[in-house]
């Protein structure tokens, strides 16, 4: 599968997920009991892992899995 045509979408969606993770971590820092923020971080990381695996970016997929 040629993934080059999806690279821009991957980059845009990755940026959005990283931004969501960053914002959720900052909110979690101010309110550590907000378990929903932990779930948001997990979902964003899981999405990033799946997208990276689909694109063939195995190192990124392994990193986000860990």
PQR file with spaces between the fields and no chain letter, atoms N, CA, C, O and H, PARSE charges and radii, in Angstrom:
ATOM       1  N    UNK     1       0.850   -1.186    0.000 -0.4000 1.5000
ATOM       2  CA   UNK     1       0.000    0.000    0.000 -0.0000 2.0000
ATOM       3  C    UNK     1       0.890    1.243    0.000  0.5500 1.7000
ATOM       4  O    UNK     1       1.817    1.352    0.802 -0.5500 1.4000
ATOM       5  N    UNK     2       0.604    2.158   -0.891 -0.4000 1.5000
ATOM       6  CA   UNK     2       1.341    3.414   -0.947 -0.0000 2.0000
ATOM       7  C    UNK     2       0.711    4.381    0.052  0.5500 1.7000
ATOM       8  O    UNK     2      -0.417    4.837   -0.137 -0.5500 1.4000
ATOM       9  H    UNK     2      -0.149    2.069   -1.543  0.4000 1.0000
ATOM      10  N    UNK     3       1.445    4.684    1.105 -0.4000 1.5000
ATOM      11  CA   UNK     3       0.905    5.540    2.166 -0.0000 2.0000
ATOM      12  C    UNK     3       1.219    7.017    1.962  0.5500 1.7000
ATOM      13  O    UNK     3       0.783    7.856    2.750 -0.5500 1.4000
ATOM      14  H    UNK     3       2.361    4.314    1.259  0.4000 1.0000
ATOM      15  N    UNK     4       1.972    7.344    0.911 -0.4000 1.5000
ATOM      16  CA   UNK     4       2.348    8.742    0.693 -0.0000 2.0000
ATOM      17  C    UNK     4       1.149    9.668    0.547  0.5500 1.7000
ATOM      18  O    UNK     4       1.197   10.821    0.977 -0.5500 1.4000
ATOM      19  H    UNK     4       2.327    6.663    0.271  0.4000 1.0000
ATOM      20  N    UNK     5       0.085    9.175   -0.052 -0.4000 1.5000
ATOM      21  CA   UNK     5      -1.086   10.031   -0.238 -0.0000 2.0000
ATOM      22  C    UNK     5      -1.804   10.322    1.083  0.5500 1.7000
ATOM      23  O    UNK     5      -2.607   11.252    1.159 -0.5500 1.4000
ATOM      24  H    UNK     5       0.046    8.239   -0.402  0.4000 1.0000
ATOM      25  N    UNK     6      -1.519    9.537    2.114 -0.4000 1.5000
ATOM      26  CA   UNK     6      -2.152    9.719    3.420 -0.0000 2.0000
ATOM      27  C    UNK     6      -1.252   10.435    4.419  0.5500 1.7000
ATOM      28  O    UNK     6      -1.665   10.680    5.552 -0.5500 1.4000
ATOM      29  H    UNK     6      -0.867    8.782    2.051  0.4000 1.0000
ATOM      30  N    UNK     7      -0.038   10.771    4.021 -0.4000 1.5000
ATOM      31  CA   UNK     7       0.923   11.356    4.940 -0.0000 2.0000
ATOM      32  C    UNK     7       0.428   12.673    5.537  0.5500 1.7000
ATOM      33  O    UNK     7       0.576   12.890    6.739 -0.5500 1.4000
ATOM      34  H    UNK     7       0.297   10.572    3.100  0.4000 1.0000
ATOM      35  N    UNK     8      -0.151   13.546    4.731 -0.4000 1.5000
ATOM      36  CA   UNK     8      -0.647   14.825    5.253 -0.0000 2.0000
ATOM      37  C    UNK     8      -1.754   14.614    6.282  0.5500 1.7000
ATOM      38  O    UNK     8      -1.805   15.303    7.300 -0.5500 1.4000
ATOM      39  H    UNK     8      -0.271   13.370    3.754  0.4000 1.0000
ATOM      40  N    UNK     9      -2.629   13.668    6.012 -0.4000 1.5000
ATOM      41  CA   UNK     9      -3.711   13.359    6.961 -0.0000 2.0000
ATOM      42  C    UNK     9      -3.113   12.804    8.247  0.5500 1.7000
ATOM      43  O    UNK     9      -3.532   13.181    9.341 -0.5500 1.4000
ATOM      44  H    UNK     9      -2.587   13.108    5.185  0.4000 1.0000
ATOM      45  N    UNK    10      -2.139   11.914    8.122 -0.4000 1.5000
ATOM      46  CA   UNK    10      -1.472   11.345    9.294 -0.0000 2.0000
ATOM      47  C    UNK    10      -0.847   12.447   10.148  0.5500 1.7000
ATOM      48  O    UNK    10      -1.003   12.460   11.369 -0.5500 1.4000
ATOM      49  H    UNK    10      -1.798   11.607    7.233  0.4000 1.0000
ATOM      50  N    UNK    11      -0.146   13.363    9.502 -0.4000 1.5000
ATOM      51  CA   UNK    11       0.520   14.453   10.235 -0.0000 2.0000
ATOM      52  C    UNK    11      -0.506   15.333   10.936  0.5500 1.7000
ATOM      53  O    UNK    11      -0.330   15.672   12.106 -0.5500 1.4000
ATOM      54  H    UNK    11      -0.019   13.352    8.510  0.4000 1.0000
ATOM      55  N    UNK    12      -1.572   15.707   10.241 -0.4000 1.5000
ATOM      56  CA   UNK    12      -2.616   16.548   10.839 -0.0000 2.0000
ATOM      57  C    UNK    12      -3.273   15.861   12.031  0.5500 1.7000
ATOM      58  O    UNK    12      -3.432   16.463   13.092 -0.5500 1.4000
ATOM      59  H    UNK    12      -1.715   15.432    9.290  0.4000 1.0000
ATOM      60  N    UNK    13      -3.650   14.603   11.849 -0.4000 1.5000
ATOM      61  CA   UNK    13      -4.326   13.882   12.929 -0.0000 2.0000
ATOM      62  C    UNK    13      -3.375   13.595   14.087  0.5500 1.7000
ATOM      63  O    UNK    13      -3.789   13.594   15.246 -0.5500 1.4000
ATOM      64  H    UNK    13      -3.520   14.114   10.986  0.4000 1.0000
ATOM      65  N    UNK    14      -2.114   13.355   13.780 -0.4000 1.5000
ATOM      66  CA   UNK    14      -1.127   13.142   14.844 -0.0000 2.0000
ATOM      67  C    UNK    14      -0.959   14.405   15.669  0.5500 1.7000
ATOM      68  O    UNK    14      -0.900   14.350   16.897 -0.5500 1.4000
ATOM      69  H    UNK    14      -1.777   13.357   12.839  0.4000 1.0000
ATOM      70  N    UNK    15      -0.881   15.547   14.989 -0.4000 1.5000
ATOM      71  CA   UNK    15      -0.770   16.818   15.698 -0.0000 2.0000
ATOM      72  C    UNK    15      -1.974   17.020   16.616  0.5500 1.7000
ATOM      73  O    UNK    15      -1.813   17.423   17.769 -0.5500 1.4000
ATOM      74  H    UNK    15      -0.929   15.591   13.991  0.4000 1.0000
ATOM      75  N    UNK    16      -3.165   16.747   16.120 -0.4000 1.5000
ATOM      76  CA   UNK    16      -4.375   16.905   16.935 -0.0000 2.0000
ATOM      77  C    UNK    16      -4.339   15.992   18.157  0.5500 1.7000
ATOM      78  O    UNK    16      -4.692   16.415   19.257 -0.5500 1.4000
ATOM      79  H    UNK    16      -3.296   16.420   15.184  0.4000 1.0000
ATOM      80  N    UNK    17      -3.915   14.747   17.971 -0.4000 1.5000
ATOM      81  CA   UNK    17      -3.855   13.817   19.097 -0.0000 2.0000
ATOM      82  C    UNK    17      -2.766   14.212   20.097  0.5500 1.7000
ATOM      83  O    UNK    17      -2.968   14.096   21.306 -0.5500 1.4000
ATOM      84  H    UNK    17      -3.628   14.404   17.076  0.4000 1.0000
ATOM      85  N    UNK    18      -1.630   14.670   19.610 -0.4000 1.5000
ATOM      86  CA   UNK    18      -0.583   15.130   20.517 -0.0000 2.0000
ATOM      87  C    UNK    18      -1.028   16.371   21.292  0.5500 1.7000
ATOM      88  O    UNK    18      -0.718   16.517   22.474 -0.5500 1.4000
ATOM      89  H    UNK    18      -1.467   14.763   18.628  0.4000 1.0000
ATOM      90  N    UNK    19      -1.749   17.254   20.622 -0.4000 1.5000
ATOM      91  CA   UNK    19      -2.264   18.449   21.292 -0.0000 2.0000
ATOM      92  C    UNK    19      -3.285   18.060   22.362  0.5500 1.7000
ATOM      93  O    UNK    19      -3.284   18.622   23.457 -0.5500 1.4000
ATOM      94  H    UNK    19      -2.001   17.135   19.662  0.4000 1.0000
ATOM      95  N    UNK    20      -4.146   17.109   22.049 -0.4000 1.5000
ATOM      96  CA   UNK    20      -5.125   16.617   23.023 -0.0000 2.0000
ATOM      97  C    UNK    20      -4.416   16.002   24.224  0.5500 1.7000
ATOM      98  O    UNK    20      -4.806   16.239   25.367 -0.5500 1.4000
ATOM      99  H    UNK    20      -4.147   16.653   21.160  0.4000 1.0000
ATOM     100  N    UNK    21      -3.374   15.211   23.966 -0.4000 1.5000
ATOM     101  CA   UNK    21      -2.619   14.604   25.057 -0.0000 2.0000
ATOM     102  C    UNK    21      -1.960   15.677   25.921  0.5500 1.7000
ATOM     103  O    UNK    21      -1.992   15.598   27.149 -0.5500 1.4000
ATOM     104  H    UNK    21      -3.057   15.018   23.037  0.4000 1.0000
ATOM     105  N    UNK    22      -1.372   16.666   25.284 -0.4000 1.5000
ATOM     106  CA   UNK    22      -0.722   17.751   26.015 -0.0000 2.0000
ATOM     107  C    UNK    22      -1.720   18.513   26.884  0.5500 1.7000
ATOM     108  O    UNK    22      -1.468   18.760   28.063 -0.5500 1.4000
ATOM     109  H    UNK    22      -1.346   16.729   24.286  0.4000 1.0000
ATOM     110  N    UNK    23      -2.848   18.880   26.293 -0.4000 1.5000
ATOM     111  CA   UNK    23      -3.867   19.612   27.046 -0.0000 2.0000
ATOM     112  C    UNK    23      -4.409   18.783   28.204  0.5500 1.7000
ATOM     113  O    UNK    23      -4.623   19.302   29.299 -0.5500 1.4000
ATOM     114  H    UNK    23      -3.052   18.680   25.335  0.4000 1.0000
ATOM     115  N    UNK    24      -4.627   17.510   27.961 -0.4000 1.5000
ATOM     116  CA   UNK    24      -5.155   16.639   29.011 -0.0000 2.0000
ATOM     117  C    UNK    24      -4.140   16.462   30.136  0.5500 1.7000
ATOM     118  O    UNK    24      -4.516   16.418   31.307 -0.5500 1.4000
ATOM     119  H    UNK    24      -4.453   17.089   27.071  0.4000 1.0000
ATOM     120  N    UNK    25      -2.862   16.362   29.790 -0.4000 1.5000
ATOM     121  CA   UNK    25      -1.824   16.263   30.828 -0.0000 2.0000
ATOM     122  C    UNK    25      -1.768   17.529   31.668  0.5500 1.7000
ATOM     123  O    UNK    25      -1.615   17.456   32.887 -0.5500 1.4000
ATOM     124  H    UNK    25      -2.557   16.397   28.839  0.4000 1.0000
ATOM     125  N    UNK    26      -1.890   18.681   31.033 -0.4000 1.5000
ATOM     126  CA   UNK    26      -1.891   19.937   31.781 -0.0000 2.0000
ATOM     127  C    UNK    26      -3.104   20.035   32.702  0.5500 1.7000
ATOM     128  O    UNK    26      -2.987   20.480   33.844 -0.5500 1.4000
ATOM     129  H    UNK    26      -2.014   18.739   30.043  0.4000 1.0000
ATOM     130  N    UNK    27      -4.258   19.623   32.208 -0.4000 1.5000
ATOM     131  CA   UNK    27      -5.465   19.636   33.037 -0.0000 2.0000
ATOM     132  C    UNK    27      -5.356   18.632   34.179  0.5500 1.7000
ATOM     133  O    UNK    27      -5.797   18.903   35.296 -0.5500 1.4000
ATOM     134  H    UNK    27      -4.353   19.261   31.281  0.4000 1.0000
ATOM     135  N    UNK    28      -4.771   17.480   33.896 -0.4000 1.5000
ATOM     136  CA   UNK    28      -4.583   16.450   34.916 -0.0000 2.0000
ATOM     137  C    UNK    28      -3.623   16.934   35.994  0.5500 1.7000
ATOM     138  O    UNK    28      -3.783   16.607   37.170 -0.5500 1.4000
ATOM     139  H    UNK    28      -4.413   17.260   32.989  0.4000 1.0000
ATOM     140  N    UNK    29      -2.632   17.709   35.589 -0.4000 1.5000
ATOM     141  CA   UNK    29      -1.685   18.259   36.556 -0.0000 2.0000
ATOM     142  C    UNK    29      -2.393   19.164   37.553  0.5500 1.7000
ATOM     143  O    UNK    29      -2.074   19.152   38.742 -0.5500 1.4000
ATOM     144  H    UNK    29      -2.502   17.974   34.633  0.4000 1.0000
ATOM     145  N    UNK    30      -3.361   19.956   37.070 -0.4000 1.5000
ATOM     146  CA   UNK    30      -4.078   20.849   37.987 -0.0000 2.0000
ATOM     147  C    UNK    30      -5.196   20.158   38.745  0.5500 1.7000
ATOM     148  O    UNK    30      -5.625   20.629   39.799 -0.5500 1.4000
ATOM     149  H    UNK    30      -3.621   19.966   36.104  0.4000 1.0000
ATOM     150  N    UNK    31      -5.670   19.038   38.210 -0.4000 1.5000
ATOM     151  CA   UNK    31      -6.748   18.307   38.879 -0.0000 2.0000
ATOM     152  C    UNK    31      -6.469   16.806   38.766  0.5500 1.7000
ATOM     153  O    UNK    31      -7.045   16.131   37.912 -0.5500 1.4000
ATOM     154  H    UNK    31      -5.322   18.655   37.354  0.4000 1.0000
ATOM     155  N    UNK    32      -5.586   16.282   39.624 -0.4000 1.5000
ATOM     156  CA   UNK    32      -5.139   14.897   39.495 -0.0000 2.0000
ATOM     157  C    UNK    32      -6.227   13.841   39.671  0.5500 1.7000
ATOM     158  O    UNK    32      -6.020   12.680   39.321 -0.5500 1.4000
ATOM     159  H    UNK    32      -5.118   16.831   40.317  0.4000 1.0000
ATOM     160  N    UNK    33      -7.367   14.225   40.203 -0.4000 1.5000
ATOM     161  CA   UNK    33      -8.444   13.249   40.414 -0.0000 2.0000
ATOM     162  C    UNK    33      -9.351   13.109   39.194  0.5500 1.7000
ATOM     163  O    UNK    33     -10.291   12.314   39.210 -0.5500 1.4000
ATOM     164  H    UNK    33      -7.534   15.168   40.488  0.4000 1.0000
ATOM     165  N    UNK    34      -9.080   13.864   38.151 -0.4000 1.5000
ATOM     166  CA   UNK    34      -9.923   13.847   36.952 -0.0000 2.0000
ATOM     167  C    UNK    34      -9.545   12.651   36.077  0.5500 1.7000
ATOM     168  O    UNK    34      -8.743   12.779   35.152 -0.5500 1.4000
ATOM     169  H    UNK    34      -8.317   14.509   38.138  0.4000 1.0000
ATOM     170  N    UNK    35     -10.129   11.489   36.379 -0.4000 1.5000
ATOM     171  CA   UNK    35      -9.804   10.241   35.694 -0.0000 2.0000
ATOM     172  C    UNK    35     -10.159   10.295   34.206  0.5500 1.7000
ATOM     173  O    UNK    35      -9.559    9.576   33.407 -0.5500 1.4000
ATOM     174  H    UNK    35     -10.781   11.385   37.130  0.4000 1.0000
ATOM     175  N    UNK    36     -11.107   11.119   33.830 -0.4000 1.5000
ATOM     176  CA   UNK    36     -11.471   11.241   32.415 -0.0000 2.0000
ATOM     177  C    UNK    36     -10.298   11.730   31.569  0.5500 1.7000
ATOM     178  O    UNK    36     -10.184   11.375   30.396 -0.5500 1.4000
ATOM     179  H    UNK    36     -11.595   11.703   34.479  0.4000 1.0000
ATOM     180  N    UNK    37      -9.432   12.540   32.162 -0.4000 1.5000
ATOM     181  CA   UNK    37      -8.263   13.033   31.432 -0.0000 2.0000
ATOM     182  C    UNK    37      -7.288   11.891   31.143  0.5500 1.7000
ATOM     183  O    UNK    37      -6.668   11.858   30.081 -0.5500 1.4000
ATOM     184  H    UNK    37      -9.525   12.828   33.116  0.4000 1.0000
ATOM     185  N    UNK    38      -7.153   10.961   32.079 -0.4000 1.5000
ATOM     186  CA   UNK    38      -6.299    9.793   31.854 -0.0000 2.0000
ATOM     187  C    UNK    38      -6.853    8.983   30.687  0.5500 1.7000
ATOM     188  O    UNK    38      -6.097    8.519   29.834 -0.5500 1.4000
ATOM     189  H    UNK    38      -7.658   10.987   32.942  0.4000 1.0000
ATOM     190  N    UNK    39      -8.165    8.815   30.651 -0.4000 1.5000
ATOM     191  CA   UNK    39      -8.795    8.083   29.552 -0.0000 2.0000
ATOM     192  C    UNK    39      -8.588    8.788   28.217  0.5500 1.7000
ATOM     193  O    UNK    39      -8.347    8.131   27.205 -0.5500 1.4000
ATOM     194  H    UNK    39      -8.779    9.192   31.344  0.4000 1.0000
ATOM     195  N    UNK    40      -8.677   10.108   28.200 -0.4000 1.5000
ATOM     196  CA   UNK    40      -8.443   10.872   26.968 -0.0000 2.0000
ATOM     197  C    UNK    40      -7.006   10.674   26.469  0.5500 1.7000
ATOM     198  O    UNK    40      -6.774   10.490   25.275 -0.5500 1.4000
ATOM     199  H    UNK    40      -8.873   10.642   29.022  0.4000 1.0000
ATOM     200  N    UNK    41      -6.054   10.713   27.397 -0.4000 1.5000
ATOM     201  CA   UNK    41      -4.645   10.522   27.040 -0.0000 2.0000
ATOM     202  C    UNK    41      -4.449    9.131   26.457  0.5500 1.7000
ATOM     203  O    UNK    41      -3.783    8.973   25.435 -0.5500 1.4000
ATOM     204  H    UNK    41      -6.243   10.862   28.368  0.4000 1.0000
ATOM     205  N    UNK    42      -5.024    8.127   27.098 -0.4000 1.5000
ATOM     206  CA   UNK    42      -4.893    6.753   26.623 -0.0000 2.0000
ATOM     207  C    UNK    42      -5.491    6.593   25.221  0.5500 1.7000
ATOM     208  O    UNK    42      -4.874    5.984   24.348 -0.5500 1.4000
ATOM     209  H    UNK    42      -5.566    8.255   27.929  0.4000 1.0000
ATOM     210  N    UNK    43      -6.689    7.140   25.009 -0.4000 1.5000
ATOM     211  CA   UNK    43      -7.335    7.013   23.700 -0.0000 2.0000
ATOM     212  C    UNK    43      -6.518    7.702   22.607  0.5500 1.7000
ATOM     213  O    UNK    43      -6.370    7.167   21.509 -0.5500 1.4000
ATOM     214  H    UNK    43      -7.190    7.635   25.719  0.4000 1.0000
ATOM     215  N    UNK    44      -5.995    8.877   22.906 -0.4000 1.5000
ATOM     216  CA   UNK    44      -5.195    9.607   21.912 -0.0000 2.0000
ATOM     217  C    UNK    44      -3.912    8.837   21.584  0.5500 1.7000
ATOM     218  O    UNK    44      -3.520    8.750   20.421 -0.5500 1.4000
ATOM     219  H    UNK    44      -6.115    9.312   23.799  0.4000 1.0000
ATOM     220  N    UNK    45      -3.264    8.283   22.602 -0.4000 1.5000
ATOM     221  CA   UNK    45      -2.040    7.503   22.367 -0.0000 2.0000
ATOM     222  C    UNK    45      -2.353    6.237   21.571  0.5500 1.7000
ATOM     223  O    UNK    45      -1.594    5.850   20.683 -0.5500 1.4000
ATOM     224  H    UNK    45      -3.582    8.353   23.547  0.4000 1.0000
ATOM     225  N    UNK    46      -3.462    5.606   21.894 -0.4000 1.5000
ATOM     226  CA   UNK    46      -3.865    4.388   21.190 -0.0000 2.0000
ATOM     227  C    UNK    46      -4.177    4.686   19.720  0.5500 1.7000
ATOM     228  O    UNK    46      -3.820    3.906   18.836 -0.5500 1.4000
ATOM     229  H    UNK    46      -4.078    5.921   22.615  0.4000 1.0000
ATOM     230  N    UNK    47      -4.828    5.792   19.467 -0.4000 1.5000
ATOM     231  CA   UNK    47      -5.121    6.211   18.101 -0.0000 2.0000
ATOM     232  C    UNK    47      -3.831    6.495   17.341  0.5500 1.7000
ATOM     233  O    UNK    47      -3.677    6.084   16.191 -0.5500 1.4000
ATOM     234  H    UNK    47      -5.118    6.426   20.184  0.4000 1.0000
ATOM     235  N    UNK    48      -2.914    7.193   17.982 -0.4000 1.5000
ATOM     236  CA   UNK    48      -1.628    7.490   17.364 -0.0000 2.0000
ATOM     237  C    UNK    48      -0.873    6.200   17.044  0.5500 1.7000
ATOM     238  O    UNK    48      -0.256    6.085   15.985 -0.5500 1.4000
ATOM     239  H    UNK    48      -3.039    7.527   18.917  0.4000 1.0000
ATOM     240  N    UNK    49      -0.921    5.245   17.949 -0.4000 1.5000
ATOM     241  CA   UNK    49      -0.260    3.956   17.729 -0.0000 2.0000
ATOM     242  C    UNK    49      -0.834    3.254   16.501  0.5500 1.7000
ATOM     243  O    UNK    49      -0.089    2.764   15.653 -0.5500 1.4000
ATOM     244  H    UNK    49      -1.423    5.338   18.809  0.4000 1.0000
ATOM     245  N    UNK    50      -2.151    3.210   16.413 -0.4000 1.5000
ATOM     246  CA   UNK    50      -2.795    2.550   15.286 -0.0000 2.0000
ATOM     247  C    UNK    50      -2.516    3.237   13.965  0.5500 1.7000
ATOM     248  O    UNK    50      -2.262    2.582   12.955 -0.5500 1.4000
ATOM     249  H    UNK    50      -2.756    3.608   17.102  0.4000 1.0000
ATOM     250  N    UNK    51      -2.563    4.556   13.976 -0.4000 1.5000
ATOM     251  CA   UNK    51      -2.276    5.300   12.745 -0.0000 2.0000
ATOM     252  C    UNK    51      -0.836    5.083   12.312  0.5500 1.7000
ATOM     253  O    UNK    51      -0.565    4.914   11.123 -0.5500 1.4000
ATOM     254  H    UNK    51      -2.770    5.088   14.797  0.4000 1.0000
ATOM     255  N    UNK    52       0.095    5.084   13.268 -0.4000 1.5000
ATOM     256  CA   UNK    52       1.508    4.883   12.947 -0.0000 2.0000
ATOM     257  C    UNK    52       1.732    3.487   12.370  0.5500 1.7000
ATOM     258  O    UNK    52       2.487    3.323   11.411 -0.5500 1.4000
ATOM     259  H    UNK    52      -0.125    5.221   14.234  0.4000 1.0000
ATOM     260  N    UNK    53       1.084    2.489   12.949 -0.4000 1.5000
ATOM     261  CA   UNK    53       1.223    1.119   12.447 -0.0000 2.0000
ATOM     262  C    UNK    53       0.673    1.008   11.030  0.5500 1.7000
ATOM     263  O    UNK    53       1.269    0.346   10.181 -0.5500 1.4000
ATOM     264  H    UNK    53       0.471    2.622   13.728  0.4000 1.0000
ATOM     265  N    UNK    54      -0.445    1.645   10.777 -0.4000 1.5000
ATOM     266  CA   UNK    54      -1.052    1.624    9.452 -0.0000 2.0000
ATOM     267  C    UNK    54      -0.131    2.263    8.409  0.5500 1.7000
ATOM     268  O    UNK    54      -0.053    1.805    7.270 -0.5500 1.4000
ATOM     269  H    UNK    54      -0.929    2.184   11.466  0.4000 1.0000
ATOM     270  N    UNK    55       0.559    3.321    8.815 -0.4000 1.5000
ATOM     271  CA   UNK    55       1.461    4.016    7.902 -0.0000 2.0000
ATOM     272  C    UNK    55       2.799    3.308    7.762  0.5500 1.7000
ATOM     273  O    UNK    55       3.606    3.675    6.909 -0.5500 1.4000
ATOM     274  H    UNK    55       0.496    3.694    9.741  0.4000 1.0000
ATOM     275  N    UNK    56       3.044    2.299    8.587 -0.4000 1.5000
ATOM     276  CA   UNK    56       4.317    1.586    8.525 -0.0000 2.0000
ATOM     277  C    UNK    56       5.408    2.227    9.351  0.5500 1.7000
ATOM     278  O    UNK    56       6.586    1.909    9.182 -0.5500 1.4000
ATOM     279  H    UNK    56       2.389    2.000    9.281  0.4000 1.0000
ATOM     280  N    UNK    57       5.029    3.134   10.251 -0.4000 1.5000
ATOM     281  CA   UNK    57       5.996    3.797   11.131 -0.0000 2.0000
ATOM     282  C    UNK    57       6.136    2.948   12.399  0.5500 1.7000
ATOM     283  O    UNK    57       5.605    3.289   13.456 -0.5500 1.4000
ATOM     284  H    UNK    57       4.073    3.392   10.388  0.4000 1.0000
ATOM     285  N    UNK    58       6.852    1.850   12.269 -0.4000 1.5000
ATOM     286  CA   UNK    58       6.917    0.853   13.335 -0.0000 2.0000
ATOM     287  C    UNK    58       7.564    1.363   14.615  0.5500 1.7000
ATOM     288  O    UNK    58       7.133    0.994   15.707 -0.5500 1.4000
ATOM     289  H    UNK    58       7.283    1.572   11.410  0.4000 1.0000
ATOM     290  N    UNK    59       8.581    2.195   14.505 -0.4000 1.5000
ATOM     291  CA   UNK    59       9.225    2.722   15.710 -0.0000 2.0000
ATOM     292  C    UNK    59       8.247    3.570   16.525  0.5500 1.7000
ATOM     293  O    UNK    59       8.185    3.458   17.749 -0.5500 1.4000
ATOM     294  H    UNK    59       8.932    2.494   13.617  0.4000 1.0000
ATOM     295  N    UNK    60       7.493    4.409   15.840 -0.4000 1.5000
ATOM     296  CA   UNK    60       6.501    5.239   16.533 -0.0000 2.0000
ATOM     297  C    UNK    60       5.391    4.376   17.124  0.5500 1.7000
ATOM     298  O    UNK    60       4.922    4.637   18.232 -0.5500 1.4000
ATOM     299  H    UNK    60       7.543    4.501   14.845  0.4000 1.0000
ATOM     300  N    UNK    61       4.980    3.367   16.401 -0.4000 1.5000
ATOM     301  CA   UNK    61       3.943    2.462   16.899 -0.0000 2.0000
ATOM     302  C    UNK    61       4.409    1.754   18.161  0.5500 1.7000
ATOM     303  O    UNK    61       3.656    1.640   19.128 -0.5500 1.4000
ATOM     304  H    UNK    61       5.361    3.155   15.501  0.4000 1.0000
ATOM     305  N    UNK    62       5.656    1.274   18.154 -0.4000 1.5000
ATOM     306  CA   UNK    62       6.195    0.585   19.336 -0.0000 2.0000
ATOM     307  C    UNK    62       6.331    1.564   20.511  0.5500 1.7000
ATOM     308  O    UNK    62       6.033    1.208   21.651 -0.5500 1.4000
ATOM     309  H    UNK    62       6.268    1.367   17.368  0.4000 1.0000
ATOM     310  N    UNK    63       6.775    2.779   20.239 -0.4000 1.5000
ATOM     311  CA   UNK    63       6.925    3.778   21.294 -0.0000 2.0000
ATOM     312  C    UNK    63       5.584    4.096   21.950  0.5500 1.7000
ATOM     313  O    UNK    63       5.486    4.124   23.177 -0.5500 1.4000
ATOM     314  H    UNK    63       7.017    3.068   19.313  0.4000 1.0000
ATOM     315  N    UNK    64       4.564    4.334   21.153 -0.4000 1.5000
ATOM     316  CA   UNK    64       3.262    4.666   21.727 -0.0000 2.0000
ATOM     317  C    UNK    64       2.635    3.475   22.418  0.5500 1.7000
ATOM     318  O    UNK    64       1.835    3.643   23.339 -0.5500 1.4000
ATOM     319  H    UNK    64       4.644    4.311   20.157  0.4000 1.0000
ATOM     320  N    UNK    65       2.985    2.276   21.991 -0.4000 1.5000
ATOM     321  CA   UNK    65       2.478    1.080   22.670 -0.0000 2.0000
ATOM     322  C    UNK    65       3.062    0.989   24.075  0.5500 1.7000
ATOM     323  O    UNK    65       2.370    0.621   25.024 -0.5500 1.4000
ATOM     324  H    UNK    65       3.635    2.139   21.243  0.4000 1.0000
ATOM     325  N    UNK    66       4.332    1.326   24.196 -0.4000 1.5000
ATOM     326  CA   UNK    66       4.984    1.257   25.498 -0.0000 2.0000
ATOM     327  C    UNK    66       4.478    2.345   26.398  0.5500 1.7000
ATOM     328  O    UNK    66       4.913    2.450   27.544 -0.5500 1.4000
ATOM     329  H    UNK    66       4.894    1.626   23.425  0.4000 1.0000
